Amino acid sequence: FIVAFFGCIGAIKLSRCMLLTFAFLMGVLLIAALGGGIAIFMMKAKVHDYMKKGFEEMIQRHDVNRTHAPVRFVQEKFPCCGVKSSADYAANNIAIPPSCCKTTACNTADPNAINTEGCLSKAQAFLEGKIAIVGGMAIGVAFIQLLGIIFGCCLANAIKGDAYEKVS
């Protein structure tokens, strides 16, 4: 809002100072957007490690009576169970939660009624597909910001050269 304020008021009042402030602030935001976009692409390789660590911690703290929302969400969204398999719950001496069921209600003691495939590979594939989209959007926003900087500087330069008549 503040950056837009400088750009709009600077253009309306033909204020060179406000337009240059707008261009400077857009430059700062441009650097942040480019940095974010590049960081997203660079972090793509580390997604597996972060997700594995996070899933393992959530399952170790898992309580069947008070199912953790992220665990439940992932296990229901991608029909899966545990980090690598449903055996992760047994390895931590935890009962398999109902979110591992293939149907809405099942006997979690029955191995045929639960999803045996782990969530890590499914969630990782999903996120890696979305990382490219998010990174591309960050680069696209940076391009639009670059256009804002160029137009702001062009207008400020035109005001300096008195190309516009000031209206009072």
N, C-alpha and C positions, 0 to 999 in steps of 0.2 A: 504494500500500500504506500509506504513512504517513498520507495523508488518511483512508482507510478506518479505520485504527487509531484515530485521534482520534474519529471518529464512533461506531464500535462501542463502544470502551471508555467514551467519554463517556456513551453511552446506558445501558450496563450498570451503570456505577458512579454514574450520575446526577450527573456532574461538569459543572457549568455552564461552567467554564473550557475543558474539552476540547471541549465541543459548540460553543462560540463560536469556538474555534480551527479546528474542522472547518468551520464555516460560512465563516470568513474564507478558508481555503485553497480551499474550493469556489468562492468568489467570484473568487479569482485564476485558478483553472482555467476558470471561466465566461468571464472576460474574454479569456483566451487562446483558448478555443474559438470565441467570437464573432469575435475578431480574425482567426483562421485561416479561418473560414467566409467572412467578408467579403473577406479577401485573395484567397481562391480565386475568388470571383465577380468581383472587380476585375481579377485577372490573366487572366481569360478572353480579354480583348481583346488581350493581349500574347503569347498562346500561339504565334501564327503567327511572330512575330519571333524568339522564343526557339528555337523548333523549327527554323526556317530556318537560323539561325546555327549551332546544334548539328549539324544534318545536314551542312552545308557543311564544318564543321571535321572531322567524322568522315570524310567522303569524301576530303578533301584528305590526311588522314593514313592513308588506307586502303592496305593492302598485301594483295594477292591471296593471297600465301603464308601470311599470318597475318591472316585475316579478323577484323575487329573484331566481337565478339559483338553489340553493339547494332545495328550496320549489318545484319549477317546476320539477326538476329531480326526487325527491322522489314521487311526485304525479303522474308522468308519468310512472316511473319504476314499482311501486306497485300501480295498479289502486286504488287510494284512494283520500281522500280530507280532509284537516284539520288535527288536532291532534287526536281527538276522533271521529269526524264526520264533515260533511260539515257545520254543525251548528256553528262551531267555528268561521267561517268568519262572520256570522251574529251577533254573540255575541260581536265581535270587531268592528261592523259597517263597514265591508269591503265587497266589492262585491266578489263573488266567481270567481276565476281566470279560464281561459280556460284550464289550466292543470288538472282541476278536471273533465273534460268532459270524457264520456265513448267513444266517437268517436273523430276524429281529430277536427271537428268543430261542435259546438252545441250552443244552447241557455242556458246559465248558469242560467237563471231564471226558467227554467223548471226542477223540481226536479227529473224527470225520466231520464233526459239526463246527469246527473252528478253522479259521484261515491259518495255514502253517507258514506261508511265505512272510518274510520279514518286511518291515516298513521302510528301512533305510534305503534300499535300492529303488523302491517305487517313489518315495518322496524326493529322493535325489534327482531322479530322472525328470520329475515334474518341475522342480526348482531350476534345474539347469536349462530346461526349455524356456522358462520365464526370465532367466537372467539376461539372455540376449535381448529380449524385448525391453526390459527395464533399462539396460545399458544403452540401447539404441534411442530410447525416449530421452534419456539424459543428454545424449549427444545432440538430438534434435532440438531440445530446449536451448542448449548452448548455442546452436546456430541461430535461432530466433533472437537470442540475447545479443549475439554479434551484430545482427541487422539493426537492433535497437541502438547499439553503441554507434554504429556507422551513421545512422540517420540523425541521432542526437548531435554528434560532432559536426555533421554537414550543416545542420540548422544553426548550431552555435557559430560556425565559421561564417555562414551567410549573414548572421546578425552582426558579427564583428565588422564585416565589410559594408554594412549598411545597405545590403541588397533589399531589405524589407523597409517599408515606411512604417514608422511607429505610429500607432493609433492611440489617442488618449481618451 
